[in-house]
């Protein structure tokens, strides 16, 4: 597994670099966001471990830039910011996971292993990575949403939310389940982020060919495969 580690703190960077190399990972370490920006445009990585507080480009800006350029390499954010809003902001910007400093090295390895499993599962067979509900098709390899032959532009978090709903079509998902799967939060702290993003999806999946995202009052949401298509 080829990992890009972006960390400007010399002690933390050296510790993580040494530890990951001892685990058998091929690691490249850089201390500047601009350096990382150039590397990811030239080299293919399996994972990017990215500190937020960098001296030039911060990690969130760099994440947004990579996603804008369609660089879909998994990104694990490291940050001392521990508020739910900070995590949501990072994940909404395109990050795949978020680990709060200080952390145990074993927890970092566990997060990396979880990402490895997703990559291996994804590469196991492309057919498993085509989701469909009626005339809506989601290609998880190409990161594309197609509705009745027309491409739908979705943000990274909209795409992840839609894939979560489609993987569980005709099943009701609670807000807490969605928060955990899409935003990595294992509790509902009265945030309305799920409802806001459901609204975004409904506005983009409008028209007679679109599947219905149903609100189950007091429970959560589901996407239905029983919508009538013509």
C-alpha positions in Angstrom: 0.0 0.0 0.0 1.5 3.3 -1.1 0.8 6.1 1.4 1.4 9.8 1.2 1.8 11.3 4.7 1.4 15.0 5.0 2.5 16.3 8.4 4.5 19.4 9.2 5.3 18.5 12.9 8.8 16.9 12.7 8.3 14.6 15.7 4.9 13.4 14.7 5.9 13.0 11.1 9.0 11.0 11.9 7.1 8.8 14.4 4.3 8.0 11.9 6.7 7.5 9.0 8.8 5.1 11.0 5.8 3.2 12.4 4.1 2.8 9.1 7.3 1.7 7.3 7.7 -0.9 10.1 4.3 -2.2 9.2 5.4 -2.8 5.6 3.8 0.3 4.0 5.5 2.3 1.3 5.4 5.8 2.7 6.3 9.2 1.3 6.5 12.1 3.8 6.1 15.7 3.0 5.6 18.8 5.2 4.0 21.3 2.9 0.6 21.4 1.3 2.1 22.7 -1.9 4.5 19.8 -2.1 1.7 17.3 -1.5 -0.4 19.1 -4.2 2.4 18.5 -6.7 2.9 14.9 -5.7 -0.7 13.8 -6.0 -0.9 15.2 -9.5 2.1 13.1 -10.5 2.1 9.9 -8.4 -0.7 7.4 -7.7 -1.3 6.7 -4.0 -3.5 4.2 -2.2 -4.1 6.5 0.8 -3.3 10.1 1.8 -2.9 10.8 5.6 -3.3 14.5 5.9 -2.8 17.0 8.7 -5.2 20.0 8.7 -2.9 22.6 10.2 -0.2 23.0 7.5 2.0 26.1 7.1 0.8 27.0 3.6 -2.3 25.2 2.3 -4.4 23.8 5.1 -5.6 20.2 4.8 -9.3 21.1 4.1 -8.3 23.3 1.2 -6.0 20.6 -0.2 -8.8 18.0 0.1 -11.3 20.2 -1.7 -8.7 20.8 -4.5 -8.0 17.1 -4.9 -11.7 16.3 -5.2 -12.2 19.2 -7.6 -9.5 17.6 -9.8 -11.2 14.2 -9.5 -8.4 12.7 -7.5 -10.4 10.1 -5.6 -7.6 8.6 -3.4 -9.0 7.9 0.1 -8.0 10.7 2.5 -7.6 10.3 6.3 -7.6 13.6 8.1 -5.5 14.1 11.3 -6.6 17.0 13.4 -6.6 18.4 17.0 -10.0 19.8 16.3 -12.5 17.4 18.0 -15.9 19.1 17.7 -18.6 17.3 15.5 -18.8 20.4 13.3 -15.1 20.1 12.5 -15.5 16.5 11.5 -18.6 17.2 9.4 -16.8 20.0 7.6 -13.8 17.8 6.8 -15.9 14.9 5.6 -18.2 17.2 3.6 -15.1 18.6 1.9 -14.3 15.1 0.6 -12.3 13.3 3.3 -13.1 9.7 3.9 -12.1 9.5 7.6 -11.1 11.8 10.5 -8.9 11.0 13.4 -8.5 13.3 16.4 -5.1 14.1 17.8 -3.7 12.8 20.1 -4.4 9.2 19.0 -3.0 5.7 19.6 -1.0 4.4 16.7 -3.0 1.2 16.8 -6.1 3.2 16.1 -4.5 4.7 13.1 -3.6 1.2 11.9 -7.1 0.1 12.4 -8.5 3.0 10.3 -5.9 2.2 7.6 -7.0 -1.5 7.6 -10.6 -0.5 7.2 -9.7 1.6 4.2 -7.6 -1.2 2.8 -10.6 -3.6 3.1 -12.8 -1.2 1.2 -10.2 -0.8 -1.6 -9.8 -4.6 -1.8 -13.5 -5.1 -1.9 -13.9 -2.5 -4.6 -11.2 -4.2 -6.7 -12.7 -7.6 -6.2 -15.3 -7.1 -8.9 -16.7 -4.0 -10.7 -20.2 -5.5 -10.9 -20.6 -5.0 -7.2 -19.9 -1.4 -7.7 -22.8 -0.6 -10.0 -25.9 0.4 -8.0 -29.2 0.9 -9.6 -32.7 2.0 -8.6 -35.1 2.2 -11.5 -33.5 4.5 -14.1 -30.9 5.8 -11.6 -27.5 4.2 -11.9 -24.5 4.8 -9.6 -21.0 3.8 -10.8 -18.8 3.7 -7.7 -15.7 3.0 -9.7 -16.1 6.0 -12.0 -17.8 8.1 -9.3 -20.7 8.9 -11.6 -24.5 9.2 -11.1 -26.6 8.7 -14.2 -30.4 9.3 -14.2 -32.3 8.2 -17.3 -29.1 8.6 -19.4 -28.2 12.0 -18.1 -25.2 12.6 -15.8 -26.0 14.2 -12.4 -23.3 16.3 -10.7 -23.1 15.4 -7.0 -20.7 16.6 -4.3 -18.6 13.9 -2.6 -20.9 13.8 0.4 -24.1 13.8 -1.8 -22.6 10.9 -3.7 -21.8 9.0 -0.5 -25.3 9.6 0.9 -27.0 8.5 -2.3 -24.8 5.3 -2.4 -25.7 4.5 1.2 -29.4 4.9 0.4 -29.2 2.8 -2.8 -27.2 0.0 -1.1 -30.1 -0.3 1.3 -33.0 0.4 -1.2 -36.5 -0.2 0.1 -35.0 -0.2 3.7 -35.5 2.6 6.2 -32.3 4.1 7.5 -32.4 6.1 10.7 -30.6 9.5 10.8 -28.1 8.0 13.2 -27.4 5.1 10.8 -26.8 7.6 8.0 -24.7 9.9 10.2 -22.5 6.9 11.0 -22.2 5.6 7.5 -21.8 8.9 5.7 -20.3 11.3 8.2 -18.6 8.9 10.6 -20.6 10.1 13.6 -22.1 7.4 15.9 -24.7 9.6 17.5 -27.3 12.2 16.6 -26.3 15.4 18.3 -29.4 17.2 16.9 -27.7 18.2 13.8 -29.9 18.6 10.7 -27.1 17.8 8.3 -28.8 14.6 7.1 -32.1 16.5 6.4 -30.2 19.2 4.5 -28.4 16.8 2.3 -31.5 14.8 1.6 -33.0 18.0 0.4 -30.0 18.6 -1.9 -30.5 15.1 -3.4 -34.2 15.6 -3.9 -33.6 18.8 -5.8 -31.0 17.1 -8.1 -33.0 13.9 -8.6 -36.1 15.7 -9.8 -38.4 14.6 -12.7 -40.5 11.6 -13.5 -37.6 9.2 -14.0 -36.2 9.9 -10.5 -36.6 7.3 -7.7 -38.4 8.6 -4.6 -36.6 9.4 -1.4 -39.3 8.8 1.3 -39.3 10.4 4.7 -40.5 8.0 7.4 -41.6 10.4 10.1 -39.8 10.0 13.3 -37.5 7.3 11.9 -35.4 8.3 8.9 -35.3 7.9 5.1 -35.4 5.3 2.4 -35.1 5.2 -1.4 -37.8 3.2 -3.1 -37.4 0.9 -6.0 -41.2 0.7 -6.5 -41.6 4.1 -8.2 -43.4 3.9 -11.5 -41.2 4.5 -14.5 -42.3 5.3 -18.0 
